[in-house]
Amino acid sequence: TKTVRFVNLEGMSLRSGNREATKRDGDAMGKMEDCYPQMLATLYLCNAPAVFQTLWRLFRPLMPKRVVAKMDIINPSKNKKERDRLYEHIS
């Protein structure tokens, strides 16, 4: 069984990030990965701000291909094609 995860980054900036929530989320994902390795099929990052997309383009070549293949940055509120991809998993 594979899982699909959605993270809405709308309104997030480097200054507005809640460190407690980010740490809690990271800890939960770490535990899931420890107990159920390779269970994540795709991680959709929705409505990511421009700064995040720029950082992703810079660091993506340095990351393992298997990690890059699992991550997808989409903007379903502005792009119908991406919204349809999102609906495949939630409808």
HELIX and SHEET records of a PDB file:
HELIX    1   1 ARG A   19  CYS A   35  1                                  17    
HELIX    2   2 ALA A   50  PHE A   59  1                                  10    
HELIX    3   3 ARG A   60  LEU A   62  5                                   3    
HELIX    4   4 LYS A   65  LYS A   70  1                                   6    
HELIX    5   5 LYS A   80  ILE A   90  1                                  11    
SHEET    1   A 3 THR A   3  ASN A   8  0                                        
SHEET    2   A 3 LEU A  40  CYS A  46  1                                        
SHEET    3   A 3 MET A  71  ILE A  74  1                                        
END                                                                             
